[in-house]
Each structure stands twice: as C-alpha cells, then as structure tokens.
Amino acid sequence: MPTLEKLPVTVITGFLGSGKTTLITQLMQNPGGRRLAVIVNEFGDVGVDGDILKGCAIPECPAENIMELANGCICCTVADDFIPTIEALMALDPRPDHILIETSGLALPKPLLKAFDWPDIRSKITVDGVIALADAEAVAAGRFAPDVEAVDRQRLADDSLDHETPLSEVFEDQISCADIILLTKPDLAGPDGLERARAVIAAEAPRPIPVVEVAEGVVDPRVILGLEAAAEDDLEARPSHHDGADDHEHEDFDSVVIDIPEIADPAQLVARIEELARRKNILRVKGYAAVTGKPMRLLVQAVGARVRHQFDRFWAEGEARQGRLVVIAEHDDIDAAAIRDILVPETTEAA
C-alpha cells in the first residue's frame, strides 16, 4: 500500500580511499533488518565501486538495487540522473527501506543535500544522516589538512593570505557536513596517530560531532542508520567553503583512464603504481587487470603508494581480458602520457 512516510537516505562521504565502499559492503551484508538500495557516484569514466558492490549483493540488497552514476557529480546532474535514479529505486517492488549514497571521494556533500530540496522528491525522501569517513593515518600525517595553528597565525597577520589547498577544502567540507565521523584504518594510525587525527577533526568541525573508530568497515548499523537528522532542513549548521557561490567547481581535479595489457605478475603492476605515486602527485588509482593464466579479474585500488589488490570475480564468457586503471589527481598533475609510460612501460619501448 502507498505510504506517506519519507524514505530515508544516508549520504556516505569521505576522501579518496577512506573506506566508503568497504563500509557499504559491510552494511549490505549486515543491514540490521533493512532492505537496502545503493547509489554509487564514481569520479572518472570507469566504474569500479559499483562492480564491487554488485558482487556482494544479497537478498536484502539485490543487484538491481545497486545503481551507478558515472556521468559526473550527481548534484550537478540532478534532473538528468539523480532524480530519475531515486524514482527508479522507489518504484522497485518491494521498495527499499533505506537508500545509501556513496559520493565520489572528491565530492562536496552540501550541494548534494541541496538537491534533496527538488520538488519532485522533497516530499518523498529525507536525508537520515551524513556519514563522513576519514583515514586516520592520512589525517594524522597532515595530508588532507594544513597545520591549523600555523595557518591561523599567518591569517591573523595578513587577512589576504589563503593557505588552503583544494584537498583541505574538500576534507573540511566533508567534516563540516557530517552527522557522525568514522575514523578508519585505526590499526595503521596507531594510538598516537588516532589522537592526532581526532585533534585535527575537532579543530575543523563547526560543532561537536561524534567520532567512531572503525576497522574494515565493521560498525553496528544502529550507530549510523536511523539518525533521523533531516539534514536537508539543517543546511545552516553545515558550513561550506562554497557557501554563497552559484555553483561549485570540479576543475581542481581530473582523471585519466589507462588501458593496460595482460600482465604476468601482479607484483610488477603494484611496483609501477608505487613508482607513479613517488614520481607524480597522484591521489588515487583504481581499476582492474588481467593476469596471464588466471581465470579471475585482479581488482586494484591504491591511495598514494598504498596499493591493495585481490581477485574479485571470474572474467565473463566473451569478455575481453583488458585491464583498465583510473588515475585521479589534481588537475595540474594529470599528464596522461607520463602516467601511461610509468604504468605501461611497453608504450615507451614501442615508441
């Protein structure tokens, strides 16, 4: 029967490699009695996270409940992509009890919240909460946030100075918009790193925000679902660097897709990605490769020089055994030819 109750949506944001897909995989497998649906917004032309999640589908979150938007930021394609996707999920039978939205690692969450005010969906859905994931080791090392005290001292001396990088703005906007923050990879950070990461988050947060340490995405769904925050009605409490702007920019970041031939040894590919991180200011590499003699596809995900790889599924019958990697960096650091020469050295030799 039709219901007047709004369908809750949880927005899951966080920087590149912070563990969003891992968290959603865990929620899919432990939904707390809910029937879930998932929207994945990828940055770049090759969808990876959607494939991972569909491979984890279960009756409570079947593959048809998982939709991928790879045509750009969903808050910039509201009419063409976002609203039709939401409506398609709401039309499923049975209807989902809860929708999870995984934003791209470069997304600003507040413009997405504003999209929920569109008349077509305003009366039908509500933002149950915004969950921000932060990589404890990276935050502790200051990779995504500046030295707050030093910046504040310099700003006091000269109001015209702006020492923030695009990365720090993204990080701060994600923290500011959150209802709860999940501090991931605590084992890599260690006790001291966790303490430093908590201090950075506390300095950036515009209000007291709960922080929960989470390893491998394992968290009780009762902690992060059912918050009833109605975040779309609470925008003033979620300040952004882009408040007052007519639009928000994505030109700070860019991506390139590199096709890679079948490889003989995964360790060689890992070494090339590590070399790429050392030589170029690369934020993220993700994709897949074909390994000679192996019937399964090799999934590859890297944050900087930290590379993870695993065989995720069998190659489908008739599917080309073609590897593809998405490389994401700040706009000025994208040099497709140089990146390709490192990842596929045969290109250089052939030239």
TAZI-V384771 format. One record per residue. RES is the residue in one letter. PSI is psi in radians with two decimals (999 if undefined). D_LAST is the distance of its C-alpha to the last C-alpha in whole Angstrom. Layout:
((RES	PSI	D_LAST) (RES	PSI	D_LAST))
This chain:
((M	2.58	65) (P	2.60	63) (T	2.55	63) (L	-0.09	64) (E	2.32	62) (K	2.48	59) (L	2.16	56) (P	2.46	54) (V	2.32	51) (T	2.18	49) (V	2.17	46) (I	1.95	44) (T	2.98	42) (G	2.74	40) (F	2.95	37) (L	2.21	33) (G	0.25	34) (S	-0.22	38) (G	0.36	39) (K	-0.82	39) (T	-0.66	38) (T	-0.74	40) (L	-0.82	43) (I	-0.67	43) (T	-0.75	43) (Q	-0.71	46) (L	-0.66	48) (M	-0.67	47) (Q	-0.31	48) (N	1.25	51) (P	0.01	52) (G	0.63	56) (G	0.01	57) (R	2.63	55) (R	2.00	53) (L	2.73	50) (A	2.69	47) (V	2.36	44) (I	2.21	42) (V	2.17	38) (N	1.87	36) (E	2.65	33) (F	2.06	30) (G	3.05	27) (D	-0.16	26) (V	2.06	26) (G	2.13	30) (V	-0.86	30) (D	-0.66	34) (G	-0.72	35) (D	-0.73	34) (I	-0.82	35) (L	-0.69	39) (K	-0.52	39) (G	-0.26	39) (C	0.16	42) (A	2.48	44) (I	2.98	48) (P	-0.62	51) (E	-0.27	51) (C	1.32	48) (P	2.91	47) (A	-0.61	43) (E	-0.21	45) (N	0.02	46) (I	2.01	42) (M	2.48	40) (E	2.31	37) (L	1.90	36) (A	0.35	33) (N	0.30	33) (G	-3.12	34) (C	2.23	36) (I	-0.46	40) (C	-0.18	42) (C	-0.12	40) (T	0.76	40) (V	-0.96	44) (A	-0.68	45) (D	-0.61	42) (D	-0.90	41) (F	-0.95	43) (I	-0.81	47) (P	-0.61	46) (T	-0.79	45) (I	-0.79	48) (E	-0.63	50) (A	-0.69	48) (L	-0.69	49) (M	-0.39	52) (A	-0.10	53) (L	2.62	52) (D	1.93	55) (P	2.67	56) (R	2.48	55) (P	2.63	53) (D	-0.39	55) (H	2.41	52) (I	2.32	49) (L	2.31	46) (I	2.03	43) (E	1.94	40) (T	2.84	39) (S	2.76	35) (G	-0.24	35) (L	0.13	34) (A	2.55	38) (L	2.12	41) (P	-0.52	44) (K	-0.76	46) (P	-0.56	45) (L	-0.72	45) (L	-0.66	48) (K	-0.49	49) (A	-0.41	48) (F	-0.06	51) (D	0.02	53) (W	2.39	52) (P	-0.59	55) (D	-0.46	54) (I	-0.11	54) (R	-0.69	56) (S	-0.03	59) (K	-0.45	57) (I	2.78	55) (T	2.58	55) (V	1.79	53) (D	-0.57	54) (G	2.82	52) (V	2.12	49) (I	2.10	47) (A	2.23	45) (L	2.40	43) (A	2.21	42) (D	1.93	40) (A	-0.75	43) (E	-0.78	40) (A	-0.77	38) (V	-0.74	41) (A	-0.58	43) (A	-0.06	40) (G	0.37	40) (R	-0.54	36) (F	0.15	38) (A	2.46	41) (P	3.08	42) (D	1.79	45) (V	-0.81	47) (E	-0.75	50) (A	-0.73	48) (V	-0.75	47) (D	-0.70	50) (R	-0.74	52) (Q	-0.63	49) (R	-0.66	50) (L	-0.60	54) (A	-0.52	53) (D	1.84	51) (D	-0.33	51) (S	-0.18	48) (L	2.43	46) (D	1.90	43) (H	0.19	42) (E	2.44	40) (T	2.84	37) (P	-0.63	36) (L	-0.76	35) (S	-0.59	39) (E	-0.74	40) (V	-0.82	39) (F	-0.83	40) (E	-0.68	44) (D	-0.67	44) (Q	-0.74	44) (I	-0.76	46) (S	-0.49	49) (C	-0.17	48) (A	2.62	49) (D	-0.45	52) (I	2.53	51) (I	2.26	48) (L	2.07	47) (L	1.85	46) (T	2.88	43) (K	0.82	42) (P	-0.47	45) (D	-0.59	44) (L	-0.52	41) (A	-0.64	43) (G	2.94	46) (P	-0.77	50) (D	-0.73	49) (G	-0.70	46) (L	-0.72	48) (E	-0.73	50) (R	-0.73	48) (A	-0.74	46) (R	-0.65	50) (A	-0.71	50) (V	-0.78	47) (I	-0.75	48) (A	-0.65	52) (A	-0.54	51) (E	-0.43	49) (A	2.35	51) (P	-0.15	53) (R	2.87	56) (P	2.17	57) (I	2.25	54) (P	2.43	54) (V	2.21	52) (V	2.27	51) (E	2.31	49) (V	2.24	47) (A	2.31	45) (E	0.51	43) (G	0.12	44) (V	1.97	48) (V	2.49	50) (D	2.15	54) (P	-0.39	53) (R	-0.35	57) (V	-0.60	55) (I	-0.20	52) (L	2.56	54) (G	0.49	57) (L	-0.47	57) (E	0.77	58) (A	-0.38	57) (A	0.94	57) (A	-0.47	54) (E	-0.34	54) (D	0.08	57) (D	0.59	56) (L	-0.56	54) (E	-0.47	56) (A	0.03	56) (R	1.30	52) (P	2.63	51) (S	2.65	47) (H	-0.32	45) (H	0.24	45) (D	2.37	48) (G	-0.25	50) (A	2.60	46) (D	-0.46	46) (D	3.03	43) (H	2.63	40) (E	2.55	37) (H	0.05	34) (E	-0.18	31) (D	-0.40	31) (F	2.73	29) (D	2.91	26) (S	2.75	24) (V	2.48	20) (V	2.21	20) (I	2.08	17) (D	2.32	16) (I	2.39	16) (P	2.98	16) (E	2.39	19) (I	2.72	19) (A	-0.53	22) (D	2.03	23) (P	-0.55	24) (A	-0.58	25) (Q	-0.70	21) (L	-0.74	20) (V	-0.75	23) (A	-0.65	22) (R	-0.69	19) (I	-0.71	21) (E	-0.71	23) (E	-0.70	21) (L	-0.73	20) (A	-0.63	23) (R	-0.67	24) (R	-0.44	21) (K	2.70	21) (N	1.22	25) (I	2.35	24) (L	-0.75	28) (R	2.48	27) (V	2.28	25) (K	2.60	26) (G	-2.60	25) (Y	2.85	25) (A	2.73	23) (A	2.30	23) (V	2.24	24) (T	2.25	24) (G	-0.01	28) (K	2.24	29) (P	-0.16	31) (M	2.68	31) (R	2.44	29) (L	2.01	27) (L	2.33	28) (V	2.28	27) (Q	2.30	28) (A	2.46	28) (V	1.93	30) (G	-2.28	28) (A	0.08	27) (R	1.94	30) (V	2.29	28) (R	2.49	30) (H	2.57	29) (Q	2.68	32) (F	2.17	32) (D	-0.52	33) (R	2.84	34) (F	2.55	33) (W	2.35	31) (A	2.67	33) (E	2.21	33) (G	-0.13	31) (E	2.32	29) (A	2.27	25) (R	1.22	24) (Q	2.17	21) (G	2.58	21) (R	2.37	21) (L	2.36	21) (V	2.20	23) (V	2.17	22) (I	2.35	25) (A	3.00	26) (E	2.63	27) (H	-0.79	26) (D	-0.20	25) (D	0.00	23) (I	1.93	21) (D	1.66	17) (A	-0.74	15) (A	-0.78	12) (A	-0.69	13) (I	-0.76	15) (R	-0.68	12) (D	-0.55	10) (I	-0.78	14) (L	-0.55	15) (V	1.33	12) (P	-0.37	10) (E	-0.48	8) (T	-0.75	6) (T	-0.74	5) (E	-0.68	5) (A	-0.60	4) (A	999	0))
